[in-house]
Amino acid sequence: MPPAPRFETLVLSAADAVAVLELNRPEKANAMDLRMWAEIGAAMAWIDEAAAVRVAVIRGAGKHFCAGIDLDLLRGVREQVADPCPGRAAEKLRRLILEMQDALNAIERCRKPVLAAVHGMCVGAGVDLVAACDMRYCVLDAQFSIREVDVGMAADLGTLQRLPRLIGEGMARELAYTGRNVSGAEAKEIGLANRCYIDGATLLQETAALAATIAAKSPLAVRGCKEMITYARDHSIADGLNYVATWNAAMLMSADIAEAIDAGRERRAPDFRD
């Protein structure tokens, strides 16, 4: 496996086909500055391209998963997009928002499953981030919050687009309009989290075990599942069935199927290539 790149605001490691991406600004509760935005996109691109990586887990260093956008970033936006022409200033701001969206879209674009392991606060942009992941796991005392309404803005980095598909439109509206906290237990109840664990140690142990289980499966099949589920979310059933037929017409007769059949016949674990 090639060595993982080094970052200023993230720690990226990989072993046994699983990459771990840790948000690493614990002194700021992992609030996301512009450097972190850029590095998340770069890290996800590396994970996508690294053949030996089959699954990724995103977690946070310190007491919290992510406190959202760094307030210093928000304070600097007006100066960053300043222009004598209001239209050009608005265009600059739009381009900045699209760049920030793309860093989180990279999580969804990544061909490998991405699991979020959430403890402490997961606020604002932190919710944008986990909503782009394939699955979310948390501890009982985690606190999720769509906090943008409290600073006078609508969430613009993916929460309002992805969350209704995860928890239903009514609940998504409630959380977006009120900015209230959602505990880990409630997150599990409403479908925001797949599972909720008693403490951080159990969270990391269980997500690592789940990642290892996924990593042992056919990488080609897992990538196909992610592609099909994401596609089906935004298309009709007929479109989804047509796409999966085309996908399997191209991918079905892979070496992975032969290996799975042989392994079953020989009563051993399959050994799939990266």
C-alpha positions in Angstrom: 0.0 0.0 0.0 1.4 3.4 -0.9 2.0 5.7 2.1 -0.9 8.0 3.0 -0.3 11.7 2.4 0.3 14.0 5.3 -2.0 16.9 6.1 -2.0 19.9 8.5 -5.6 19.5 9.8 -6.2 15.7 9.2 -4.5 12.5 10.1 -4.8 9.8 7.4 -3.7 6.3 8.0 -4.4 3.0 6.3 -3.9 -0.7 7.3 -5.6 -4.0 6.4 -7.6 -2.4 3.6 -9.2 0.2 5.9 -8.3 3.9 5.9 -9.0 6.1 9.0 -9.4 9.8 8.4 -9.2 11.8 11.6 -10.3 15.4 11.8 -7.3 16.8 13.8 -8.0 20.3 15.2 -9.0 19.2 18.7 -8.1 22.6 20.2 -10.9 24.0 18.0 -13.3 21.1 18.5 -12.3 20.1 14.9 -14.0 23.2 13.5 -13.5 23.3 9.7 -11.3 26.0 8.3 -10.5 26.5 4.6 -7.3 24.3 4.9 -9.4 21.4 6.3 -12.0 21.8 3.5 -9.2 21.5 0.9 -7.5 18.6 2.7 -10.8 16.6 3.0 -11.2 16.7 -0.7 -7.5 15.6 -1.3 -7.8 12.8 1.3 -10.9 11.4 -0.2 -9.3 11.5 -3.7 -6.4 9.5 -2.3 -8.7 7.0 -0.6 -10.7 6.6 -3.9 -7.5 5.9 -5.9 -5.6 3.7 -3.5 -6.4 0.2 -4.7 -5.4 -1.4 -1.4 -8.0 0.7 0.5 -11.5 -0.8 0.5 -13.3 1.1 3.3 -12.8 4.4 5.1 -13.8 5.6 8.6 -14.0 9.3 9.5 -13.7 10.3 13.1 -12.6 13.3 15.2 -9.7 13.8 17.5 -10.3 15.1 21.0 -13.6 15.6 22.8 -15.8 16.3 19.7 -16.3 15.1 16.2 -16.8 18.5 14.6 -18.0 21.9 15.8 -18.9 23.0 12.3 -17.4 25.8 10.3 -14.6 27.7 12.0 -16.0 31.1 12.9 -12.8 32.8 11.7 -13.6 31.5 8.2 -17.1 33.0 8.3 -15.7 36.3 9.5 -13.2 36.4 6.6 -15.7 35.6 3.9 -16.8 39.2 3.3 -13.3 40.3 2.8 -12.4 37.3 0.7 -15.2 38.0 -1.8 -15.1 41.8 -1.7 -15.5 43.5 -5.0 -16.8 47.0 -6.1 -19.3 45.2 -8.3 -22.1 43.4 -6.3 -22.6 40.9 -9.1 -18.9 39.9 -9.1 -18.8 39.7 -5.3 -21.9 37.4 -5.4 -20.2 35.2 -8.1 -17.1 34.9 -5.9 -19.2 33.8 -2.9 -21.1 31.3 -5.1 -17.8 29.8 -6.3 -16.5 29.6 -2.7 -19.6 27.8 -1.6 -19.4 25.4 -4.6 -15.8 24.6 -3.7 -16.7 23.8 -0.1 -19.6 21.6 -1.3 -17.3 19.7 -3.6 -15.0 18.8 -0.7 -17.9 16.9 0.9 -19.3 15.7 -2.4 -15.9 13.9 -2.7 -17.0 11.6 0.2 -20.1 10.6 -1.8 -18.1 10.3 -5.0 -15.6 8.0 -3.4 -16.1 4.5 -4.7 -15.3 3.0 -1.3 -17.8 3.0 1.6 -17.2 5.7 4.1 -18.3 5.3 7.7 -18.7 8.2 10.2 -17.9 7.5 13.9 -19.4 10.4 15.8 -18.8 11.4 19.4 -19.3 14.7 21.2 -20.6 17.6 19.1 -21.5 17.2 15.4 -22.7 20.6 14.5 -23.5 22.5 11.3 -20.9 21.5 8.7 -20.2 18.4 10.7 -23.8 17.3 9.9 -23.1 18.2 6.2 -20.1 15.9 6.4 -21.7 12.9 8.0 -24.8 13.2 5.7 -22.4 12.6 2.8 -21.1 9.4 4.3 -22.5 5.9 3.6 -23.3 5.1 7.2 -23.2 6.9 10.6 -22.5 5.5 14.0 -22.4 7.4 17.3 -22.2 7.3 21.1 -25.2 7.9 23.4 -24.0 11.4 24.4 -23.3 12.6 20.9 -25.1 15.8 20.0 -26.1 16.5 16.4 -27.4 20.0 15.4 -28.2 21.9 12.2 -27.1 25.1 13.7 -26.9 27.4 10.6 -30.4 28.9 11.3 -29.0 30.3 14.6 -26.4 32.4 12.6 -29.0 33.6 10.2 -28.3 31.4 7.2 -29.7 28.3 5.5 -27.4 25.2 5.5 -25.7 25.2 2.1 -23.2 22.3 2.0 -25.5 19.3 1.6 -27.5 18.8 4.8 -30.8 20.1 3.3 -30.4 18.0 0.2 -29.3 14.7 1.8 -30.8 14.6 5.3 -34.5 14.4 4.1 -33.6 11.1 2.3 -32.1 9.8 5.6 -34.6 10.9 8.2 -37.7 12.0 6.3 -38.7 15.5 5.2 -40.7 16.4 8.3 -38.0 15.6 10.7 -35.4 17.3 8.5 -37.5 20.4 8.5 -37.9 20.3 12.2 -34.2 20.1 12.8 -33.3 22.8 10.2 -35.9 25.2 11.4 -35.2 24.9 15.1 -31.5 24.1 15.3 -32.2 21.9 18.3 -29.8 19.2 19.6 -30.4 15.6 18.7 -28.8 13.1 21.1 -27.1 9.9 20.0 -30.1 7.9 21.1 -32.6 10.0 19.1 -30.2 10.0 16.1 -30.5 6.2 16.1 -34.3 6.4 16.6 -34.9 8.7 13.6 -32.4 7.0 11.3 -29.6 9.5 11.3 -27.4 7.0 13.0 -27.3 3.3 12.0 -26.3 2.3 15.6 -25.6 4.0 18.9 -23.0 2.8 21.4 -22.5 3.4 25.1 -19.0 5.0 24.8 -16.3 6.1 22.5 -14.2 3.0 22.9 -17.1 0.7 21.9 -17.9 3.0 19.0 -14.4 2.8 17.6 -14.2 -1.0 18.2 -17.5 -1.7 16.5 -16.9 0.6 13.5 -13.5 -1.0 13.0 -15.1 -4.4 13.1 -17.8 -3.4 10.6 -15.2 -1.8 8.3 -13.1 -5.1 8.4 -16.2 -7.1 7.5 -16.9 -4.9 4.5 -13.2 -4.9 3.5 -13.3 -8.7 3.3 -16.1 -8.6 0.6 -15.5 -8.3 -3.1 -14.3 -4.8 -3.7 -15.9 -4.7 -7.1 -19.3 -5.8 -5.7 -19.1 -3.3 -2.8 -18.3 -0.5 -5.2 -21.2 -1.5 -7.4 -23.6 -1.5 -4.4 -22.5 2.0 -3.5 -22.9 3.2 -7.1 -26.3 1.7 -7.5 -27.8 2.9 -4.1 -26.5 6.4 -4.7 -27.9 6.4 -8.2 -31.3 5.0 -7.1 -31.7 7.8 -4.5 -31.9 10.4 -7.3 -33.6 8.4 -10.1 -36.8 6.3 -10.7 -36.9 2.6 -10.0 -37.0 2.0 -13.7 -33.9 4.0 -14.2 -32.2 2.2 -11.4 -33.0 -1.2 -12.7 -31.8 -0.2 -16.2 -28.5 1.1 -14.8 -27.8 -2.0 -12.6 -28.5 -4.2 -15.6 -26.0 -2.3 -17.6 -23.5 -2.4 -14.7 -23.8 -6.1 -14.2 -23.7 -6.8 -18.0 -20.2 -5.2 -17.8 -19.1 -6.3 -14.3 -20.9 -9.6 -13.5 -18.4 -12.0 -15.0 -15.6 -10.8 -12.8 -12.8 -12.8 -11.2 -14.5 -12.1 -7.9 -17.5 -14.3 -8.7 -15.2 -17.2 -9.6 -13.2 -16.7 -6.4 -16.4 -16.6 -4.3 -17.7 -19.8 -5.9 -14.3 -21.6 -5.4 -14.1 -20.4 -1.8 -17.5 -21.7 -1.0 -16.8 -25.1 -2.6 -13.5 -25.3 -0.7 -15.0 -24.1 2.6 -12.5 -21.2 3.0 -12.6 -17.4 3.2 -12.5 -15.8 -0.3 -9.3 -13.9 -1.2 -10.4 -11.1 -3.5 -7.8 -8.9 -5.3 -7.8 -5.1 -4.7 
